[in-house]
Amino acid sequence: MDDVIERAVMRVIESMQENLGEQLTIDDMARTAMFSKFHFSRVFQRVTGLSPGRFLSAVRLREAKRLLATTSLSITNISHQVGYSSVGTFSSRFTHSVGLPPSKYRQHLGITARTLAGGGESPPPGATTTLTGVVTSPLAGQPVFTGLFPDQILEGRPVSFTVTDGPGPYVLENVPEGRWHLIAQSVAAGREDAIHLPPAGDGTLCIARSGPITVAAGSGPRRADVRLQPMRPLDPPVLLALRDLVTSADGATG
């Protein structure tokens, strides 16, 4: 039955990718999956970690990243192609999820860890803790991003993050109270396009997710080990574009 469910969810994701400019509804998606609306929403979230609407929004923004990186289309044209009637709404959501406004993403194709850290807020008042662990990866010697996010998608500003030179131990400090999802990511050498293209299934983009990890008042240091695996079409799109994964920190610009 799990194979049947995954194939149904995959049909919906393929429909999303083929109809990005259309106003797809939950009813439309449920019909594509051949499930009732209630059952479809529940199994889609179980398979992908996101609601259908949230996944569709991420697919649209990933396509916008690709178009900004590979075409000379105007931002207004791109926003319409990926289903936004308002370029202002598109720009706001793109900036929140990717880390840069569309025009700056087109110029730099990503944000550096230094810029990401520098734009963050100070640790919130109250108890914080430290999360440690080990990341294993099939991409030996490639930089690894590890961060904590409110949801199971790599978008927006993490509450804590680090970029290591390769697989191995990591430390996340000043983790505030809350329920967080640990997400790690690495990109194969020479595959700069992987930060703005869909997963090719060839191991060029690897990802791991763990959580939720609950941090409560008085909780001591936490530990979570993760293993990176080639990204699958069923995984939520990667929206935060970190240049440090494809170029050295000294050579990148944010």
Backbone hydrogen bonds, N-H to C=O, Kabsch-Sander energy under -0.5 kcal/mol:
donor,donor_aa,acceptor,acceptor_aa,energy
5,I,1,M,-2.4
6,E,2,D,-2.7
7,R,3,D,-2.4
8,A,4,V,-2.0
9,V,5,I,-2.7
10,M,6,E,-2.5
11,R,7,R,-2.0
12,V,8,A,-1.6
13,I,9,V,-2.3
14,E,10,M,-2.5
15,S,11,R,-2.0
16,M,12,V,-2.5
17,Q,13,I,-2.2
18,E,14,E,-1.7
19,N,15,S,-1.2
19,N,16,M,-0.7
20,L,17,Q,-0.5
22,E,19,N,-1.6
24,L,22,E,-1.4
29,M,25,T,-2.3
30,A,26,I,-2.8
31,R,27,D,-2.1
32,T,28,D,-1.9
33,A,29,M,-2.3
34,M,30,A,-1.2
35,F,30,A,-2.1
40,F,36,S,-3.1
41,S,37,K,-2.2
42,R,38,F,-1.7
43,V,39,H,-2.4
44,F,40,F,-2.7
45,Q,41,S,-1.8
46,R,42,R,-1.7
47,V,43,V,-2.3
48,T,44,F,-2.6
49,G,45,Q,-2.2
55,F,51,S,-2.4
56,L,52,P,-2.6
57,S,53,G,-2.1
58,A,54,R,-1.9
59,V,55,F,-2.4
60,R,56,L,-2.3
61,L,57,S,-2.0
62,R,58,A,-2.4
63,E,59,V,-2.1
64,A,60,R,-1.9
65,K,61,L,-2.2
66,R,62,R,-2.0
67,L,63,E,-2.6
68,L,64,A,-2.6
69,A,65,K,-2.0
70,T,66,R,-1.9
71,T,67,L,-1.9
78,I,74,S,-2.6
79,S,75,I,-2.6
80,H,76,T,-1.8
81,Q,77,N,-2.2
82,V,78,I,-1.7
83,G,80,H,-1.5
84,Y,79,S,-2.8
87,V,85,S,-0.5
90,F,86,S,-2.1
91,S,87,V,-2.7
92,S,88,G,-2.2
93,R,89,T,-2.4
94,F,90,F,-2.8
95,T,91,S,-2.5
96,H,92,S,-2.1
97,S,93,R,-2.2
98,V,94,F,-3.1
99,G,94,F,-0.5
99,G,95,T,-1.6
105,Y,101,P,-2.6
106,R,102,P,-2.3
107,Q,103,S,-1.2
108,H,104,K,-2.8
109,L,105,Y,-3.1
111,I,241,A,-3.3
116,L,112,T,-2.7
117,A,113,A,-2.7
118,G,114,R,-2.3
119,G,115,T,-1.7
120,G,117,A,-1.2
129,T,175,V,-2.1
131,L,172,L,-2.8
132,T,222,R,-2.4
133,G,170,Y,-1.4
135,V,168,G,-2.8
136,T,134,V,-0.5
136,T,226,V,-2.2
140,A,138,P,-1.2
142,Q,139,L,-1.7
144,V,164,T,-2.1
145,F,185,Q,-2.7
146,T,162,T,-2.6
147,G,183,I,-2.4
148,L,160,S,-2.3
149,F,181,H,-2.3
153,I,151,D,-0.9
155,E,153,I,-1.7
156,G,97,S,-2.2
159,V,148,L,-2.2
160,S,148,L,-0.6
162,T,146,T,-2.2
164,T,144,V,-2.4
168,G,135,V,-1.8
170,Y,133,G,-2.2
172,L,131,L,-3.2
173,E,171,V,-0.5
175,V,129,T,-2.8
177,E,127,A,-0.7
178,G,215,V,-2.4
180,W,178,G,-0.6
180,W,213,I,-2.5
181,H,149,F,-3.2
182,L,180,W,-0.5
182,L,210,S,-2.9
183,I,147,G,-2.7
184,A,208,A,-2.4
185,Q,145,F,-2.4
186,S,206,C,-2.1
187,V,143,P,-0.5
188,A,204,T,-3.0
191,R,188,A,-1.6
194,A,191,R,-1.7
195,I,192,E,-1.4
196,H,193,D,-1.6
197,L,193,D,-0.8
206,C,186,S,-2.7
207,I,229,Q,-2.7
208,A,184,A,-2.1
210,S,182,L,-2.3
213,I,180,W,-3.6
214,T,212,P,-0.6
215,V,178,G,-3.1
215,V,213,I,-0.5
216,A,214,T,-0.6
219,S,216,A,-2.3
222,R,130,T,-2.6
224,A,132,T,-2.3
226,V,134,V,-2.0
228,L,136,T,-3.2
229,Q,207,I,-2.0
231,M,205,L,-3.0
235,D,232,R,-1.8
239,L,154,L,-2.2
239,L,237,P,-0.6
240,L,154,L,-2.4
241,A,98,V,-1.5
242,L,240,L,-0.8
243,R,111,I,-2.0
243,R,241,A,-0.7
244,D,111,I,-0.5
245,L,242,L,-1.4
246,V,243,R,-2.1
247,T,243,R,-1.8
251,G,248,S,-0.6
252,A,248,S,-1.3
